Amino acid sequence: MSFIPFLVDGATQQVAGSAGFLGTIVPFLLIIVIFYFFLIRPQNKKQKETEKMLNALKKGDKVITIGGIHGVISSVKEKTVIVKVDDNTKIEFNRSAISSKEMSDEEKAKLAEAEAAKKASKAEKRSKLFAKKTDEAPAPAETSEETK
């Protein structure tokens, strides 16, 4: 008779052991997923945008280097760019030394127009939605003199 409780006790230990394993691995998987979406993925997106910006550099672009030097690109080579800092001063930098590109006045105007168009379309959608809601709303019940 003592053999049966031994089997039952062993079975419960195996079930508890597998639940303990799942209980420890699930938090680790959750942490990995959180790290991916909050750290790894945004960093990869930023790196791709920077690569795209560096490949699109052309003569006449205003740039800022990682050292903080502001200038205008006077010529572009395969791996380097020559930045005109002053009237008689040109400095050659690796492409990777360019941290950002300043927007030209035309690009700023296009961006402002696009934002204004977005705001206008949102306002138009809101007004249509409001008009639709007021049309669908039932008219308030009229009180007649007879019911009084």
OpenMM code with the backbone's topology and positions (N, CA, C; nanometers):
from openmm import Vec3, app, unit

residues = "MET SER PHE ILE PRO PHE LEU VAL ASP GLY ALA THR GLN GLN VAL ALA GLY SER ALA GLY PHE LEU GLY THR ILE VAL PRO PHE LEU LEU ILE ILE VAL ILE PHE TYR PHE PHE LEU ILE ARG PRO GLN ASN LYS LYS GLN LYS GLU THR GLU LYS MET LEU ASN ALA LEU LYS LYS GLY ASP LYS VAL ILE THR ILE GLY GLY ILE HIS GLY VAL ILE SER SER VAL LYS GLU LYS THR VAL ILE VAL LYS VAL ASP ASP ASN THR LYS ILE GLU PHE ASN ARG SER ALA ILE SER SER LYS GLU MET SER ASP GLU GLU LYS ALA LYS LEU ALA GLU ALA GLU ALA ALA LYS LYS ALA SER LYS ALA GLU LYS ARG SER LYS LEU PHE ALA LYS LYS THR ASP GLU ALA PRO ALA PRO ALA GLU THR SER GLU GLU THR LYS".split()
positions = [
    Vec3(0.0799, -0.1194, 0.0000),
    Vec3(0.0000, 0.0000, 0.0000),
    Vec3(0.0843, 0.1261, 0.0000),
    Vec3(0.2040, 0.1180, 0.0514),
    Vec3(0.2879, 0.2366, 0.0536),
    Vec3(0.3448, 0.2678, -0.0842),
    Vec3(0.3332, 0.1751, -0.1787),
    Vec3(0.3851, 0.1943, -0.3136),
    Vec3(0.3008, 0.2965, -0.3922),
    Vec3(0.1696, 0.2971, -0.3764),
    Vec3(0.0806, 0.3862, -0.4500),
    Vec3(0.1034, 0.5329, -0.4123),
    Vec3(0.1099, 0.5689, -0.2855),
    Vec3(0.1379, 0.7096, -0.2536),
    Vec3(0.2723, 0.7563, -0.3098),
    Vec3(0.3692, 0.6670, -0.3176),
    Vec3(0.4985, 0.7038, -0.3745),
    Vec3(0.4831, 0.7443, -0.5207),
    Vec3(0.4018, 0.6707, -0.5996),
    Vec3(0.3793, 0.7035, -0.7394),
    Vec3(0.3036, 0.8356, -0.7546),
    Vec3(0.2050, 0.8563, -0.6725),
    Vec3(0.1255, 0.9789, -0.6797),
    Vec3(0.2122, 1.0988, -0.6447),
    Vec3(0.2934, 1.0843, -0.5421),
    Vec3(0.3806, 1.1940, -0.5009),
    Vec3(0.4823, 1.2254, -0.6108),
    Vec3(0.5371, 1.1251, -0.6778),
    Vec3(0.6318, 1.1469, -0.7866),
    Vec3(0.5680, 1.2155, -0.9051),
    Vec3(0.4445, 1.1822, -0.9365),
    Vec3(0.3731, 1.2444, -1.0496),
    Vec3(0.3486, 1.3917, -1.0223),
    Vec3(0.3118, 1.4243, -0.9008),
    Vec3(0.2879, 1.5659, -0.8690),
    Vec3(0.4176, 1.6444, -0.8726),
    Vec3(0.5278, 1.5820, -0.8367),
    Vec3(0.6562, 1.6509, -0.8437),
    Vec3(0.6949, 1.6794, -0.9881),
    Vec3(0.6668, 1.5881, -1.0806),
    Vec3(0.6992, 1.6109, -1.2212),
    Vec3(0.6151, 1.7237, -1.2790),
    Vec3(0.4865, 1.7285, -1.2454),
    Vec3(0.3994, 1.8351, -1.2938),
    Vec3(0.4457, 1.9686, -1.2371),
    Vec3(0.4797, 1.9720, -1.1108),
    Vec3(0.5268, 2.0953, -1.0481),
    Vec3(0.6598, 2.1389, -1.1085),
    Vec3(0.7438, 2.0438, -1.1443),
    Vec3(0.8724, 2.0773, -1.2049),
    Vec3(0.8559, 2.1404, -1.3423),
    Vec3(0.7648, 2.0891, -1.4230),
    Vec3(0.7432, 2.1467, -1.5554),
    Vec3(0.6783, 2.2843, -1.5443),
    Vec3(0.5901, 2.3050, -1.4472),
    Vec3(0.5291, 2.4365, -1.4269),
    Vec3(0.6345, 2.5356, -1.3796),
    Vec3(0.7284, 2.4898, -1.2998),
    Vec3(0.8364, 2.5768, -1.2534),
    Vec3(0.9267, 2.6194, -1.3683),
    Vec3(0.9520, 2.5281, -1.4621),
    Vec3(1.0336, 2.5608, -1.5788),
    Vec3(0.9653, 2.6665, -1.6645),
    Vec3(0.8348, 2.6488, -1.6895),
    Vec3(0.7595, 2.7479, -1.7672),
    Vec3(0.7536, 2.8813, -1.6937),
    Vec3(0.7408, 2.8726, -1.5620),
    Vec3(0.7354, 2.9947, -1.4821),
    Vec3(0.8649, 3.0735, -1.4867),
    Vec3(0.9771, 3.0079, -1.5126),
    Vec3(1.1042, 3.0805, -1.5202),
    Vec3(1.1371, 3.1246, -1.6620),
    Vec3(1.0929, 3.0503, -1.7628),
    Vec3(1.1282, 3.0864, -1.9004),
    Vec3(1.0377, 3.1961, -1.9569),
    Vec3(0.9123, 3.2021, -1.9148),
    Vec3(0.8190, 3.3028, -1.9667),
    Vec3(0.8662, 3.4453, -1.9367),
    Vec3(0.9100, 3.4769, -1.8155),
    Vec3(0.9604, 3.6137, -1.7920),
    Vec3(1.0813, 3.6490, -1.8788),
    Vec3(1.1707, 3.5526, -1.9019),
    Vec3(1.2861, 3.5795, -1.9878),
    Vec3(1.2429, 3.6097, -2.1310),
    Vec3(1.1475, 3.5330, -2.1819),
    Vec3(1.0972, 3.5589, -2.3170),
    Vec3(1.0285, 3.6950, -2.3238),
    Vec3(0.9554, 3.7292, -2.2203),
    Vec3(0.8889, 3.8590, -2.2144),
    Vec3(0.9914, 3.9731, -2.2144),
    Vec3(1.0983, 3.9570, -2.1408),
    Vec3(1.2040, 4.0592, -2.1372),
    Vec3(1.2695, 4.0729, -2.2739),
    Vec3(1.2923, 3.9623, -2.3427),
    Vec3(1.3533, 3.9670, -2.4758),
    Vec3(1.2629, 4.0407, -2.5733),
    Vec3(1.1333, 4.0139, -2.5680),
    Vec3(1.0378, 4.0822, -2.6568),
    Vec3(1.0356, 4.2318, -2.6269),
    Vec3(1.0347, 4.2691, -2.4998),
    Vec3(1.0354, 4.4111, -2.4612),
    Vec3(1.1622, 4.4787, -2.5103),
    Vec3(1.2770, 4.4156, -2.4912),
    Vec3(1.4027, 4.4728, -2.5395),
    Vec3(1.3993, 4.4928, -2.6898),
    Vec3(1.3430, 4.3957, -2.7632),
    Vec3(1.3389, 4.4078, -2.9083),
    Vec3(1.2573, 4.5293, -2.9500),
    Vec3(1.1371, 4.5445, -2.8955),
    Vec3(1.0495, 4.6516, -2.9401),
    Vec3(1.0887, 4.7891, -2.8874),
    Vec3(1.1540, 4.7967, -2.7722),
    Vec3(1.1880, 4.9273, -2.7160),
    Vec3(1.3329, 4.9687, -2.7378),
    Vec3(1.4225, 4.8754, -2.7664),
    Vec3(1.5634, 4.9122, -2.7834),
    Vec3(1.6197, 4.8754, -2.9208),
    Vec3(1.6075, 4.7505, -2.9589),
    Vec3(1.6745, 4.7028, -3.0794),
    Vec3(1.6082, 4.7565, -3.2055),
    Vec3(1.4768, 4.7446, -3.2160),
    Vec3(1.4052, 4.7875, -3.3373),
    Vec3(1.4194, 4.9377, -3.3641),
    Vec3(1.3990, 5.0258, -3.2644),
    Vec3(1.4174, 5.1688, -3.2916),
    Vec3(1.5610, 5.2038, -3.3315),
    Vec3(1.6590, 5.1358, -3.2715),
    Vec3(1.7989, 5.1625, -3.3069),
    Vec3(1.8250, 5.1228, -3.4514),
    Vec3(1.7712, 5.0104, -3.4961),
    Vec3(1.7892, 4.9678, -3.6350),
    Vec3(1.7240, 5.0667, -3.7313),
    Vec3(1.6044, 5.1171, -3.6963),
    Vec3(1.5369, 5.2147, -3.7816),
    Vec3(1.6197, 5.3420, -3.7930),
    Vec3(1.6742, 5.3884, -3.6807),
    Vec3(1.7551, 5.5104, -3.6808),
    Vec3(1.8818, 5.4906, -3.7643),
    Vec3(1.9426, 5.3740, -3.7532),
    Vec3(2.0633, 5.3453, -3.8296),
    Vec3(2.0342, 5.3438, -3.9797),
    Vec3(1.9212, 5.2878, -4.0205),
    Vec3(1.8843, 5.2851, -4.1626),
    Vec3(1.8585, 5.4266, -4.2143),
    Vec3(1.7916, 5.5101, -4.1327),
    Vec3(1.7668, 5.6480, -4.1730),
    Vec3(1.8976, 5.7251, -4.1892),
    Vec3(1.9925, 5.7033, -4.0991),
    Vec3(2.1225, 5.7703, -4.1073),
    Vec3(2.1976, 5.7267, -4.2318),
    Vec3(2.1943, 5.5968, -4.2613),
    Vec3(2.2587, 5.5457, -4.3831),
    Vec3(2.1971, 5.6077, -4.5073),
    Vec3(2.0656, 5.6157, -4.5080),
    Vec3(1.9943, 5.6743, -4.6214),
    Vec3(2.0339, 5.8211, -4.6395),
    Vec3(2.0434, 5.8948, -4.5290),
    Vec3(2.0820, 6.0358, -4.5335),
    Vec3(2.2254, 6.0501, -4.5859),
    Vec3(2.3166, 5.9648, -4.5389),
    Vec3(2.4559, 5.9740, -4.5831),
    Vec3(2.4700, 5.9412, -4.7318),
    Vec3(2.3923, 5.8460, -4.7803),
    Vec3(2.3993, 5.8106, -4.9219),
    Vec3(2.3373, 5.9173, -5.0117),
    Vec3(2.2483, 5.9990, -4.9556),
    Vec3(2.1796, 6.1006, -5.0348),
    Vec3(2.2497, 6.2369, -5.0302),
    Vec3(2.3659, 6.2445, -4.9675),
    Vec3(2.4367, 6.3723, -4.9610),
    Vec3(2.4775, 6.4175, -5.1008),
    Vec3(2.4613, 6.5471, -5.1262),
    Vec3(2.4989, 6.6020, -5.2559),
    Vec3(2.5576, 6.7408, -5.2359),
    Vec3(2.6134, 6.7931, -5.3429),
    Vec3(2.6761, 6.9243, -5.3393),
    Vec3(2.5713, 7.0302, -5.3047),
    Vec3(2.6060, 7.1195, -5.2108),
    Vec3(2.5172, 7.2281, -5.1724),
    Vec3(2.4371, 7.2006, -5.0461),
    Vec3(2.4393, 7.0765, -4.9950),
    Vec3(2.3674, 7.0451, -4.8713),
    Vec3(2.4391, 7.1074, -4.7514),
    Vec3(2.3593, 7.1628, -4.6604),
    Vec3(2.4156, 7.2138, -4.5356),
    Vec3(2.4197, 7.0978, -4.4371),
    Vec3(2.5379, 7.0759, -4.3761),
    Vec3(2.5559, 6.9619, -4.2874),
    Vec3(2.6201, 7.0053, -4.1557),
    Vec3(2.6056, 6.9161, -4.0569),
    Vec3(2.6720, 6.9327, -3.9284),
    Vec3(2.7496, 6.8043, -3.9028),
    Vec3(2.8767, 6.8172, -3.8661),
    Vec3(2.9591, 6.6990, -3.8400),
    Vec3(2.9418, 6.6560, -3.6952),
    Vec3(2.9953, 6.5378, -3.6636),
    Vec3(2.9859, 6.4884, -3.5269),
    Vec3(3.0699, 6.5741, -3.4324),
    Vec3(3.1620, 6.6494, -3.4869),
    Vec3(3.2428, 6.7408, -3.4064),
    Vec3(3.1772, 6.8764, -3.3876),
    Vec3(3.0629, 6.8979, -3.4532),
    Vec3(2.9904, 7.0232, -3.4374),
    Vec3(3.0237, 7.1284, -3.5406),
    Vec3(3.0953, 7.0922, -3.6454),
    Vec3(3.1320, 7.1876, -3.7496),
    Vec3(3.0171, 7.2000, -3.8488),
    Vec3(2.9743, 7.3230, -3.8726),
    Vec3(2.8683, 7.3509, -3.9691),
    Vec3(2.9320, 7.3933, -4.1001),
    Vec3(2.8770, 7.3450, -4.2110),
    Vec3(2.9296, 7.3843, -4.3402),
    Vec3(2.8406, 7.3383, -4.4529),
    Vec3(2.8868, 7.3686, -4.5756),
    Vec3(2.8134, 7.3328, -4.6971),
    Vec3(2.9015, 7.2373, -4.7766),
    Vec3(2.8433, 7.1323, -4.8275),
    Vec3(2.9207, 7.0350, -4.9050),
    Vec3(2.9581, 7.0973, -5.0384),
    Vec3(3.0894, 7.0976, -5.0667),
    Vec3(3.1344, 7.1536, -5.1940),
    Vec3(3.1600, 7.0439, -5.2967),
    Vec3(3.1939, 6.9229, -5.2512),
    Vec3(3.2053, 6.8106, -5.3438),
    Vec3(3.1901, 6.6801, -5.2663),
    Vec3(3.1471, 6.5769, -5.3388),
    Vec3(3.1220, 6.4469, -5.2787),
    Vec3(3.2082, 6.3439, -5.3491),
    Vec3(3.2807, 6.2656, -5.2701),
    Vec3(3.3598, 6.1556, -5.3238),
    Vec3(3.2958, 6.0248, -5.2782),
    Vec3(3.3612, 5.9138, -5.3115),
    Vec3(3.3032, 5.7845, -5.2794),
    Vec3(3.2866, 5.7638, -5.1290),
    Vec3(3.3922, 5.7881, -5.0510),
    Vec3(3.3859, 5.7653, -4.9069),
    Vec3(3.3999, 5.8928, -4.8251),
    Vec3(3.4262, 6.0035, -4.8910),
    Vec3(3.4462, 6.1288, -4.8186),
    Vec3(3.3641, 6.2406, -4.8822),
    Vec3(3.3508, 6.3489, -4.8061),
    Vec3(3.2880, 6.4711, -4.8568),
    Vec3(3.3785, 6.5879, -4.8193),
    Vec3(3.3789, 6.6874, -4.9052),
    Vec3(3.4556, 6.8080, -4.8762),
    Vec3(3.3558, 6.9152, -4.8358),
    Vec3(3.3736, 6.9670, -4.7134),
    Vec3(3.2811, 7.0635, -4.6561),
    Vec3(3.3460, 7.2002, -4.6561),
    Vec3(3.2751, 7.2975, -4.7122),
    Vec3(3.3224, 7.4350, -4.7146),
    Vec3(3.2749, 7.5015, -4.5856),
    Vec3(3.3694, 7.5394, -4.5013),
    Vec3(3.3383, 7.5958, -4.3716),
    Vec3(3.3352, 7.7481, -4.3780),
    Vec3(3.4279, 7.8059, -4.4520),
    Vec3(3.4379, 7.9508, -4.4669),
    Vec3(3.4691, 7.9787, -4.6139),
    Vec3(3.4876, 8.1049, -4.6485),
    Vec3(3.5127, 8.1392, -4.7885),
    Vec3(3.6329, 8.0653, -4.8463),
    Vec3(3.7415, 8.0586, -4.7726),
    Vec3(3.8644, 7.9967, -4.8235),
    Vec3(3.8997, 7.8673, -4.7507),
    Vec3(3.8096, 7.8137, -4.6730),
    Vec3(3.8416, 7.6966, -4.5918),
    Vec3(3.7527, 7.5785, -4.6306),
    Vec3(3.8191, 7.4712, -4.6722),
    Vec3(3.7487, 7.3470, -4.7044),
    Vec3(3.8137, 7.2349, -4.6250),
    Vec3(3.7301, 7.1475, -4.5686),
    Vec3(3.7790, 7.0359, -4.4886),
    Vec3(3.7191, 6.9073, -4.5454),
    Vec3(3.8014, 6.8029, -4.5514),
    Vec3(3.7549, 6.6745, -4.6021),
    Vec3(3.7191, 6.5844, -4.4840),
    Vec3(3.5987, 6.5279, -4.4880),
    Vec3(3.5497, 6.4401, -4.3819),
    Vec3(3.5078, 6.3068, -4.4411),
    Vec3(3.5163, 6.2015, -4.3593),
    Vec3(3.4525, 6.0753, -4.3969),
    Vec3(3.3022, 6.0968, -4.3946),
    Vec3(3.2302, 6.0219, -4.4756),
    Vec3(3.0839, 6.0339, -4.4747),
    Vec3(3.0266, 6.0031, -4.3369),
    Vec3(3.0885, 5.9087, -4.2673),
    Vec3(3.0374, 5.8693, -4.1362),
    Vec3(3.0533, 5.9800, -4.0320),
    Vec3(3.1335, 6.0834, -4.0629),
    Vec3(3.1531, 6.1941, -3.9691),
    Vec3(3.0421, 6.2979, -3.9794),
    Vec3(2.9511, 6.2829, -4.0748),
    Vec3(2.8383, 6.3750, -4.0880),
    Vec3(2.7269, 6.3247, -3.9965),
    Vec3(2.6861, 6.4092, -3.9011),
    Vec3(2.5825, 6.3651, -3.8073),
    Vec3(2.4427, 6.3985, -3.8558),
    Vec3(2.4267, 6.5135, -3.9214),
    Vec3(2.2925, 6.5487, -3.9689),
    Vec3(2.3013, 6.6460, -4.0850),
    Vec3(2.1887, 6.6553, -4.1522),
    Vec3(2.1775, 6.7452, -4.2664),
    Vec3(2.0699, 6.8469, -4.2327),
    Vec3(2.1018, 6.9750, -4.2488),
    Vec3(2.0042, 7.0796, -4.2209),
    Vec3(1.9068, 7.0888, -4.3375),
    Vec3(1.7821, 7.1187, -4.3056),
    Vec3(1.6813, 7.1331, -4.4099),
    Vec3(1.6968, 7.2668, -4.4800),
    Vec3(1.6802, 7.2645, -4.6106),
    Vec3(1.6822, 7.3892, -4.6854),
    Vec3(1.5481, 7.4594, -4.6668),
    Vec3(1.5418, 7.5853, -4.7088),
    Vec3(1.4175, 7.6612, -4.6954),
    Vec3(1.3045, 7.5978, -4.7755),
    Vec3(1.3363, 7.5425, -4.8926),
    Vec3(1.2347, 7.4762, -4.9753),
    Vec3(1.1782, 7.3535, -4.9040),
    Vec3(1.2679, 7.2734, -4.8434),
    Vec3(1.2233, 7.1541, -4.7722),
    Vec3(1.1377, 7.1914, -4.6521),
    Vec3(1.1763, 7.2987, -4.5822),
    Vec3(1.0975, 7.3443, -4.4672),
    Vec3(0.9587, 7.3891, -4.5117),
    Vec3(0.9509, 7.4589, -4.6257),
    Vec3(0.8219, 7.5055, -4.6770),
    Vec3(0.7345, 7.3863, -4.7167),
    Vec3(0.7927, 7.2858, -4.7824),
    Vec3(0.7168, 7.1669, -4.8213),
    Vec3(0.6642, 7.0932, -4.6980),
    Vec3(0.7486, 7.0830, -4.5951),
    Vec3(0.7077, 7.0162, -4.4725),
    Vec3(0.5938, 7.0923, -4.4047),
    Vec3(0.6036, 7.2243, -4.4014),
    Vec3(0.4983, 7.3058, -4.3410),
    Vec3(0.3678, 7.2919, -4.4191),
    Vec3(0.3762, 7.2892, -4.5519),
    Vec3(0.2565, 7.2706, -4.6349),
    Vec3(0.1914, 7.1348, -4.6087),
    Vec3(0.2733, 7.0316, -4.5973),
    Vec3(0.2210, 6.8973, -4.5730),
    Vec3(0.1516, 6.8911, -4.4368),
    Vec3(0.2100, 6.9535, -4.3359),
    Vec3(0.1490, 6.9542, -4.2033),
    Vec3(0.0188, 7.0329, -4.2043),
    Vec3(0.0160, 7.1458, -4.2750),
    Vec3(-0.1067, 7.2258, -4.2845),
    Vec3(-0.2165, 7.1471, -4.3561),
    Vec3(-0.1793, 7.0740, -4.4609),
    Vec3(-0.2772, 6.9933, -4.5337),
    Vec3(-0.3326, 6.8819, -4.4445),
    Vec3(-0.2472, 6.8204, -4.3626),
    Vec3(-0.2928, 6.7169, -4.2706),
    Vec3(-0.3923, 6.7738, -4.1703),
    Vec3(-0.3583, 6.8901, -4.1144),
    Vec3(-0.4474, 6.9531, -4.0169),
    Vec3(-0.5812, 6.9881, -4.0803),
    Vec3(-0.5779, 7.0384, -4.2035),
    Vec3(-0.7018, 7.0749, -4.2721),
    Vec3(-0.7876, 6.9520, -4.2990),
    Vec3(-0.7254, 6.8427, -4.3416),
    Vec3(-0.8030, 6.7213, -4.3690),
    Vec3(-0.8612, 6.6639, -4.2405),
    Vec3(-0.7874, 6.6711, -4.1307),
    Vec3(-0.8400, 6.6235, -4.0036),
    Vec3(-0.9581, 6.7085, -3.9594),
    Vec3(-0.9464, 6.8397, -3.9754),
    Vec3(-1.0561, 6.9292, -3.9375),
    Vec3(-1.1788, 6.9029, -4.0239),
    Vec3(-1.1574, 6.8771, -4.1527),
    Vec3(-1.2679, 6.8484, -4.2432),
    Vec3(-1.3377, 6.7170, -4.2044),
    Vec3(-1.2591, 6.6164, -4.1703),
    Vec3(-1.3160, 6.4890, -4.1285),
    Vec3(-1.3974, 6.5060, -4.0004),
    Vec3(-1.3443, 6.5854, -3.9059),
    Vec3(-1.4171, 6.6088, -3.7817),
    Vec3(-1.5490, 6.6802, -3.8079),
    Vec3(-1.5459, 6.7805, -3.8962),
    Vec3(-1.6689, 6.8548, -3.9233),
    Vec3(-1.7718, 6.7654, -3.9929),
    Vec3(-1.7274, 6.6794, -4.0845),
    Vec3(-1.8190, 6.5859, -4.1504),
    Vec3(-1.8778, 6.4880, -4.0496),
    Vec3(-1.7944, 6.4388, -3.9603),
    Vec3(-1.8410, 6.3454, -3.8589),
    Vec3(-1.9417, 6.4126, -3.7665),
    Vec3(-1.9136, 6.5363, -3.7276),
    Vec3(-2.0053, 6.6106, -3.6412),
    Vec3(-2.1379, 6.6351, -3.7123),
    Vec3(-2.1319, 6.6726, -3.8398),
    Vec3(-2.2535, 6.6969, -3.9167),
    Vec3(-2.3343, 6.5683, -3.9307),
    Vec3(-2.2656, 6.4579, -3.9513),
    Vec3(-2.3324, 6.3299, -3.9651),
    Vec3(-2.4014, 6.2912, -3.8344),
    Vec3(-2.3348, 6.3153, -3.7229),
    Vec3(-2.3926, 6.2818, -3.5928),
    Vec3(-2.5159, 6.3680, -3.5646),
    Vec3(-2.5102, 6.4956, -3.5988),
    Vec3(-2.6239, 6.5825, -3.5724),
    Vec3(-2.7413, 6.5497, -3.6638),
    Vec3(-2.7136, 6.5026, -3.7858),
    Vec3(-2.8216, 6.4637, -3.8772),
    Vec3(-2.8898, 6.3359, -3.8296),
    Vec3(-2.8120, 6.2435, -3.7744),
    Vec3(-2.8669, 6.1155, -3.7309),
    Vec3(-2.9358, 6.1250, -3.5962),
    Vec3(-2.9040, 6.2255, -3.5177),
    Vec3(-2.9628, 6.2367, -3.3843),
    Vec3(-3.1120, 6.2614, -3.3962),
    Vec3(-3.1889, 6.1917, -3.3152),
    Vec3(-3.3340, 6.2114, -3.3233),
    Vec3(-3.3716, 6.3501, -3.2731),
    Vec3(-3.4736, 6.4048, -3.3362),
    Vec3(-3.5195, 6.5375, -3.2965),
    Vec3(-3.5859, 6.5263, -3.1603),
    Vec3(-3.5713, 6.6277, -3.0786),
    Vec3(-3.6330, 6.6200, -2.9466),
    Vec3(-3.7847, 6.6101, -2.9613),
    Vec3(-3.8419, 6.5321, -2.8747),
    Vec3(-3.9867, 6.5110, -2.8817),
    Vec3(-4.0596, 6.6419, -2.8542),
    Vec3(-4.1531, 6.6732, -2.9436),
    Vec3(-4.2288, 6.7968, -2.9270),
    Vec3(-4.3432, 6.7709, -2.8305),
    Vec3(-4.3613, 6.8626, -2.7436),
    Vec3(-4.4735, 6.8483, -2.6504),
    Vec3(-4.5927, 6.9196, -2.7086),
    Vec3(-4.6991, 6.8499, -2.7146),
    Vec3(-4.8200, 6.9102, -2.7720),
    Vec3(-4.9083, 6.9635, -2.6597),
    Vec3(-4.9911, 7.0522, -2.6961),
    Vec3(-5.0823, 7.1156, -2.5996),
    Vec3(-5.1834, 7.0140, -2.5486),
    Vec3(-5.2131, 6.9116, -2.6306),
    Vec3(-5.3156, 6.8157, -2.5942),
    Vec3(-5.2710, 6.7273, -2.4793),
    Vec3(-5.1395, 6.6952, -2.4721),
    Vec3(-5.0923, 6.6066, -2.3663),
    Vec3(-5.0863, 6.6767, -2.2327),
    Vec3(-5.0858, 6.8080, -2.2351),
    Vec3(-5.0775, 6.8803, -2.1075),
    Vec3(-5.2058, 6.8849, -2.0389),
] * unit.nanometer
topology = app.Topology()
chain = topology.addChain("A")
for resn in residues:
    res = topology.addResidue(resn, chain)
    for name in ("N", "CA", "C"):
        topology.addAtom(name, app.Element.getBySymbol(name[0]), res)
